[in-house]
Amino acid sequence: ASPPGKSQSSGASLACEPCAKGLFQDQPGQLRCKRCEVGTYQDEEGSPTCKQCPLNSRTLALGSVEFGDCGCEENYINVGSEGNLTCAVCQVGLSCPFMGTEKSLENGFHPLGEGYTPKVLKGYYSKKDSPLEVYKCGRVFQCPGGLPDTCAGGLTGTPCAECPPGQTYSDGCQECELWRQFAWVFSAFFGFFILTMSYYLMTSKVTAKASVLFTTTCAFGMLVSLLQSIGIIGGMTVEFPINIKGIFSFMSIFVLDLESFGFACVAGANTPLRYIVSVILFPIAVGWLALNFGVSKLVPRHAWDSTKVLSCMGQVLQVAFSTMSAVALAPFMCYTHPNTQLSLLKYPNILCGSDDHALMLAGGSLLLVIGVFGFLAVCTYAAFRVPSWSATEQHKYVRCFRFLVFRFRLDSWWFGVPLLMRGPLISLPIVFATDYAGIQTVWVTVILLSFLACQALAWPWKVPLLNALDCWMSFCIMVLVAGSALYLEPVEEEGVTAAFVSAFSTGVMVLIFSSIGLMILMALSGLVRRAALGGGEEYAFINLGRTPDSEQVSVKLKVRRTRINRRTLKSPTPWSLAKGCNSPVTATAAPSAAAVEEMAELLGQMELPELEKALDTLAVFDTRRITSFMTMLSAEVLYEQADFKYGTRVSSQSFSQIPVKK
């Protein structure tokens, strides 16, 4: 009988033949040898077994006769030298077919054909001298993939993020033509001209009402704010459809992303320098207004008013606040490449941690601390102080912050502060979760939903249509962001995104059950207290604040009702002064004056206990409307009776150019 490793073709054979290469026989007395299975080979004759290919490799077919028949499996690539097989995991951004090698990735050729040649995927980049170190491109279309060191449109650098010196990107790198440089110089002069004219355009008189010009101005400001928000959302790392990306790319100009408009033609090819130029644009704008103010003092007849200049500076910073915050936060947005290195999201050619990044980080930090946090702190302080300044007739201070309050109803003067915060808050998820598009989507949706609720509750704009449009546009942006979830990949069972989803879902469930518990507590308190829910005797936490005291309201209405007469109503009022006249209320306002006088007469006929009892029967919401009306009368009509007010409100008298005589 033939021993293992050999075969005997028939029983009459006088000798056993050893198994040929690629064959083996592990049992004695067999007529034929067996072929080596896939994943094994045999390069010697007469072997009872086959040799195993290295880890993560296999052969192409049965009966392989040499070590060279082994090749790395799909999603692995051979990084070993000639004659040495070492299979490494294929990085994200590479296509690694079966039998792929590093050498075939470098030169784009494989002996077995194109189907066995590794490639760089579209949207990724690798250097020719280190093809396995993969970078993720800032924009997919800039990196066509294929061979290493391949960029589209003449782009250079790592990863395909900049044009050669003297060129700018516009559907490919193009030479900086003279007209581009002229256009930027003209734009700079035009910008200075607009800043100068803004002093005259933004310092018109303000009243509690809204004129056509005022409505147009507010609508334009709302449009700019909307476009800035869309531009910031376009910076999210969600893979939106290509047609939507085109819109986002255009909107990026509103967050000062000037790279697509030939900015390199005037600012140079140095990326950190271009960023520093964009940072100093904001102090330059403020400095230009200060320079105009100083020059105007040389001509006393046309000298600018200091309070108007400060308000104009604030208006410029307010309009540019979302843009300023986006520029300041740009050096903090680092995304991770497949090779674990980090690049700036807006400037992919800048590696995080490099010297260039340190310079940009310093400039962004200064703008963030002084420009963003500083301006927000000043506006927050002013929002707290404006009502007291108005009540104590420190009108000069109120006029300095005209930009903060003039667009809103004077009992919602504070809304300018949360409106400022919307842009920076939308940017923060991109900063803290640059690599996690799903987390960005969730947090941006939560932020927009919170602002939508705030807008719906405050209804702050003076023009009702603007309130409706603002809510509608916020809703549309929120739906756009929520719809980006359709382009997200499924969440893995483990990882940062999975941990966030788990924690976020748990938090939402806690809030839901807390709300259910609060509703149960409210129902139980109603049984114990036995008072009408929402009534004057209810707990403060149910009424979301203290209930106006009926006795105090009644006393103020009775004691001060004699002041509400034609003599007071015919005295100079803020709105008449805003029109530049001191005449009595015109005929168009007479019906309102008569209605107020009739109300005063009816109040005079009621006894104090009767009035107090009537107020006690009202729901808290109705009582608060009465006290809000009293506050409005005190601030706008009965300005001689400061003790008549029952709340906080900014008076339009603070913006009058002619002081009200008392």
Backbone hydrogen bonds, N-H to C=O, Kabsch-Sander energy under -0.5 kcal/mol:
donor,donor_aa,acceptor,acceptor_aa,energy
5,G,25,Q,-1.7
6,K,3,P,-1.6
7,S,17,E,-2.5
8,Q,30,Q,-2.2
9,S,7,S,-0.5
13,S,10,S,-1.4
17,E,7,S,-2.7
19,C,5,G,-2.7
22,G,42,Q,-1.3
23,L,20,A,-2.0
24,F,34,K,-2.8
25,Q,47,S,-1.1
29,G,2,S,-3.7
34,K,24,F,-3.6
36,C,22,G,-2.4
40,T,37,E,-1.9
41,Y,51,K,-2.4
42,Q,64,S,-1.9
46,G,19,C,-3.4
51,K,41,Y,-3.3
53,C,39,G,-2.6
57,S,54,P,-1.3
58,R,71,G,-2.8
60,L,69,D,-0.6
63,G,36,C,-3.0
64,S,40,T,-0.5
69,D,66,E,-1.6
70,C,67,F,-1.9
71,G,58,R,-2.8
73,E,56,N,-2.5
75,N,96,C,-3.1
76,Y,73,E,-1.6
77,I,88,A,-2.3
78,N,100,G,-2.0
79,V,77,I,-0.6
79,V,86,T,-3.0
84,N,81,S,-2.4
86,T,84,N,-0.6
88,A,77,I,-2.7
88,A,86,T,-0.6
90,C,75,N,-2.4
94,L,91,Q,-1.8
95,S,119,K,-3.2
96,C,94,L,-0.6
99,M,72,C,-2.9
100,G,97,P,-1.7
102,E,78,N,-2.5
105,L,101,T,-1.5
106,E,102,E,-2.0
107,N,103,K,-2.2
108,G,104,S,-1.6
113,G,110,H,-1.8
116,Y,113,G,-1.6
117,T,114,E,-1.9
119,K,95,S,-1.8
120,V,146,G,-2.8
121,L,93,G,-2.9
123,G,140,V,-0.5
123,G,143,C,-2.9
124,Y,121,L,-1.6
125,Y,135,Y,-2.5
127,K,130,S,-0.7
127,K,133,E,-0.6
133,E,130,S,-1.7
134,V,132,L,-1.1
135,Y,125,Y,-3.5
137,C,123,G,-2.3
137,C,135,Y,-0.5
142,Q,139,R,-1.5
143,C,140,V,-1.7
146,G,120,V,-3.3
147,L,145,G,-0.6
149,D,126,S,-3.2
150,T,147,L,-0.6
151,C,149,D,-0.5
152,A,142,Q,-2.3
155,L,152,A,-1.7
156,T,162,E,-3.3
160,C,157,G,-2.3
161,A,156,T,-0.9
162,E,156,T,-1.6
167,Q,164,P,-1.6
168,T,174,Q,-2.7
170,S,168,T,-0.5
170,S,172,G,-2.5
173,C,153,G,-3.4
174,Q,168,T,-3.2
176,C,166,G,-2.3
177,E,175,E,-1.1
180,R,177,E,-0.7
181,Q,177,E,-1.3
182,F,178,L,-2.4
183,A,179,W,-2.4
184,W,180,R,-2.0
185,V,181,Q,-2.2
186,F,182,F,-2.9
187,S,183,A,-2.5
188,A,184,W,-2.1
189,F,185,V,-2.1
190,F,186,F,-2.7
191,G,187,S,-2.5
192,F,188,A,-2.0
193,F,189,F,-2.1
194,I,190,F,-2.6
195,L,191,G,-2.2
196,T,192,F,-2.1
197,M,193,F,-2.5
198,S,194,I,-1.9
199,Y,195,L,-0.6
199,Y,196,T,-1.0
200,Y,196,T,-0.5
200,Y,197,M,-0.8
201,L,197,M,-2.1
202,M,198,S,-2.5
207,T,209,K,-0.5
215,T,211,S,-2.6
216,T,212,V,-2.4
217,T,213,L,-2.5
218,C,214,F,-2.7
219,A,215,T,-2.6
220,F,216,T,-2.3
221,G,217,T,-2.5
222,M,218,C,-2.7
223,L,219,A,-2.1
224,V,220,F,-2.3
225,S,221,G,-2.3
226,L,222,M,-2.3
227,L,223,L,-2.5
228,Q,224,V,-2.3
229,S,225,S,-2.2
230,I,226,L,-2.3
231,G,227,L,-2.3
232,I,228,Q,-2.3
233,I,229,S,-2.5
234,G,230,I,-2.1
235,G,232,I,-1.4
236,M,233,I,-1.9
240,F,238,V,-1.7
245,K,241,P,-2.3
246,G,242,I,-1.5
247,I,243,N,-1.1
248,F,244,I,-2.4
249,S,245,K,-2.6
250,F,246,G,-1.6
251,M,247,I,-2.4
252,S,248,F,-1.1
253,I,250,F,-1.5
254,F,251,M,-1.9
255,V,252,S,-1.4
256,L,253,I,-1.5
257,D,252,S,-2.2
258,L,256,L,-1.2
261,F,258,L,-1.8
262,G,259,E,-0.8
263,F,258,L,-1.2
265,C,262,G,-1.4
266,V,263,F,-1.4
267,A,263,F,-2.6
268,G,264,A,-1.4
271,T,269,A,-0.6
274,R,270,N,-2.1
275,Y,271,T,-2.2
276,I,272,P,-2.4
277,V,273,L,-2.2
278,S,274,R,-1.8
279,V,275,Y,-1.8
280,I,276,I,-2.2
281,L,277,V,-0.7
282,F,279,V,-1.0
284,I,280,I,-2.0
285,A,281,L,-1.9
286,V,282,F,-1.9
287,G,283,P,-2.8
288,W,284,I,-2.4
289,L,285,A,-1.6
290,A,286,V,-2.0
291,L,287,G,-2.5
292,N,288,W,-2.3
293,F,289,L,-2.1
294,G,290,A,-2.3
295,V,291,L,-2.5
296,S,292,N,-2.4
297,K,293,F,-1.1
298,L,295,V,-1.7
299,V,296,S,-1.5
302,H,299,V,-1.8
303,A,300,P,-1.1
309,V,305,D,-2.2
310,L,306,S,-2.4
311,S,307,T,-2.2
312,C,308,K,-2.6
313,M,309,V,-2.6
314,G,310,L,-2.3
315,Q,311,S,-2.2
316,V,312,C,-2.4
317,L,313,M,-2.4
318,Q,314,G,-2.5
319,V,315,Q,-2.5
320,A,316,V,-1.9
321,F,318,Q,-1.0
324,M,320,A,-3.2
325,S,321,F,-2.6
326,A,322,S,-2.1
327,V,323,T,-2.4
328,A,324,M,-2.4
329,L,325,S,-2.1
330,A,326,A,-0.8
330,A,327,V,-0.6
332,F,329,L,-1.7
333,M,330,A,-1.4
334,C,332,F,-1.1
335,Y,343,S,-2.8
337,H,341,Q,-3.5
339,N,134,V,-1.4
340,T,337,H,-2.2
343,S,335,Y,-2.2
344,L,347,Y,-0.8
344,L,350,I,-2.1
345,L,333,M,-2.9
350,I,347,Y,-2.2
351,L,349,N,-0.7
352,C,342,L,-1.9
354,S,351,L,-1.9
358,A,354,S,-1.9
359,L,355,D,-1.9
360,M,356,D,-2.0
361,L,357,H,-2.8
362,A,358,A,-1.9
363,G,359,L,-1.9
364,G,360,M,-2.7
365,S,361,L,-2.3
366,L,362,A,-2.0
367,L,363,G,-2.0
368,L,364,G,-2.3
369,V,365,S,-2.8
370,I,366,L,-2.6
371,G,366,L,-0.7
371,G,367,L,-0.9
372,V,367,L,-1.9
373,F,368,L,-3.2
374,G,369,V,-1.2
375,F,371,G,-0.9
376,L,372,V,-2.3
377,A,373,F,-2.5
378,V,374,G,-2.2
379,C,375,F,-2.4
380,T,376,L,-2.4
381,Y,377,A,-2.4
382,A,378,V,-2.4
383,A,379,C,-2.3
384,F,380,T,-1.5
385,R,381,Y,-1.8
386,V,382,A,-2.9
389,W,385,R,-2.7
390,S,386,V,-2.7
391,A,387,P,-2.5
392,T,388,S,-2.2
393,E,390,S,-1.1
394,Q,389,W,-3.2
395,H,393,E,-1.2
397,Y,394,Q,-0.9
398,V,394,Q,-1.2
399,R,395,H,-2.5
400,C,396,K,-1.3
401,F,397,Y,-0.9
401,F,398,V,-0.9
402,R,399,R,-1.5
404,L,401,F,-1.2
405,V,401,F,-0.9
405,V,402,R,-0.8
406,F,402,R,-2.6
408,F,405,V,-1.4
409,R,460,P,-3.9
412,S,409,R,-2.8
415,F,412,S,-1.8
416,G,413,W,-0.9
417,V,414,W,-1.7
419,L,415,F,-1.8
420,L,416,G,-1.5
421,M,417,V,-1.5
422,R,418,P,-0.7
422,R,419,L,-0.6
425,L,421,M,-2.2
426,I,422,R,-2.0
427,S,423,G,-1.6
428,L,424,P,-1.6
430,I,427,S,-0.7
431,V,427,S,-1.4
432,F,428,L,-2.6
433,A,429,P,-1.9
434,T,431,V,-0.6
436,Y,433,A,-1.4
437,A,435,D,-0.6
440,Q,436,Y,-1.9
441,T,437,A,-2.4
442,V,438,G,-2.1
443,W,439,I,-2.4
444,V,440,Q,-2.7
445,T,441,T,-1.9
446,V,442,V,-2.2
447,I,443,W,-2.5
448,L,444,V,-2.5
449,L,445,T,-2.4
450,S,446,V,-2.2
451,F,447,I,-2.1
452,L,448,L,-2.1
453,A,449,L,-2.2
454,C,450,S,-2.2
455,Q,451,F,-2.6
456,A,452,L,-2.4
457,L,453,A,-2.0
458,A,454,C,-2.6
459,W,455,Q,-2.8
462,K,407,R,-1.3
466,L,463,V,-0.7
467,N,463,V,-1.4
468,A,464,P,-2.1
469,L,465,L,-2.7
470,D,466,L,-2.7
471,C,467,N,-2.2
472,W,468,A,-2.3
473,M,469,L,-2.9
474,S,470,D,-2.2
475,F,471,C,-2.2
476,C,472,W,-2.3
477,I,473,M,-2.4
478,M,474,S,-2.2
479,V,475,F,-2.4
480,L,476,C,-2.3
481,V,477,I,-2.4
482,A,478,M,-2.8
483,G,479,V,-2.5
484,S,480,L,-0.7
484,S,481,V,-1.0
485,A,482,A,-1.5
486,L,483,G,-1.8
487,Y,484,S,-1.7
488,L,485,A,-1.4
499,A,495,G,-2.2
500,F,496,V,-2.5
501,V,497,T,-2.8
502,S,498,A,-2.2
503,A,499,A,-2.5
504,F,500,F,-3.4
505,S,501,V,-2.5
506,T,502,S,-2.1
507,G,503,A,-2.4
508,V,504,F,-2.5
509,M,505,S,-2.3
510,V,506,T,-2.3
511,L,507,G,-2.2
512,I,508,V,-2.4
513,F,509,M,-2.6
514,S,510,V,-2.2
515,S,511,L,-2.2
516,I,512,I,-2.1
517,G,513,F,-2.4
518,L,514,S,-2.3
519,M,515,S,-2.2
520,I,516,I,-2.2
521,L,517,G,-2.6
522,M,518,L,-2.4
523,A,519,M,-2.2
524,L,520,I,-2.5
525,S,521,L,-2.5
526,G,522,M,-1.7
527,L,523,A,-1.4
528,V,524,L,-2.2
529,R,525,S,-3.4
530,R,526,G,-1.9
535,G,532,A,-2.5
538,E,535,G,-1.3
542,I,539,Y,-0.5
543,N,539,Y,-1.5
545,G,540,A,-2.6
553,V,549,D,-2.4
554,S,550,S,-2.5
555,V,551,E,-2.5
556,K,552,Q,-2.3
557,L,553,V,-2.2
558,K,554,S,-2.4
559,V,555,V,-3.1
560,R,556,K,-1.9
563,R,560,R,-1.4
564,I,560,R,-0.5
564,I,561,R,-1.1
565,N,563,R,-1.7
569,L,565,N,-2.4
570,K,566,R,-1.8
571,S,568,T,-1.0
577,L,573,T,-2.6
578,A,574,P,-2.0
579,K,575,W,-0.8
580,G,577,L,-1.9
581,C,576,S,-1.9
589,A,586,T,-1.1
590,A,586,T,-0.7
590,A,587,A,-0.5
593,A,589,A,-1.9
594,A,590,A,-2.8
595,A,591,P,-2.2
596,V,592,S,-2.2
597,E,593,A,-2.4
598,E,594,A,-2.5
599,M,595,A,-2.1
600,A,596,V,-2.1
601,E,597,E,-2.2
602,L,598,E,-2.2
603,L,599,M,-2.2
604,G,600,A,-2.0
605,Q,601,E,-1.3
606,M,602,L,-0.7
606,M,603,L,-0.8
611,L,607,E,-2.5
612,E,608,L,-2.6
613,K,609,P,-2.4
614,A,610,E,-2.0
615,L,611,L,-2.1
616,D,612,E,-1.9
617,T,613,K,-1.1
618,L,615,L,-1.1
620,V,534,G,-2.5
623,T,619,A,-2.3
624,R,620,V,-2.7
625,R,621,F,-1.4
626,I,622,D,-1.7
627,T,623,T,-2.3
628,S,624,R,-2.3
629,F,625,R,-1.9
630,M,626,I,-2.2
631,T,627,T,-2.3
632,M,628,S,-2.3
633,L,629,F,-2.5
634,S,630,M,-2.4
635,A,631,T,-2.1
636,E,632,M,-2.7
637,V,633,L,-2.3
638,L,633,L,-3.5
639,Y,637,V,-1.2
641,Q,638,L,-2.2
642,A,640,E,-0.7
644,F,641,Q,-1.4
645,K,642,A,-1.1
646,Y,627,T,-0.6
650,V,410,L,-2.1
654,S,651,S,-1.6
655,F,652,S,-1.6
656,S,653,Q,-1.3
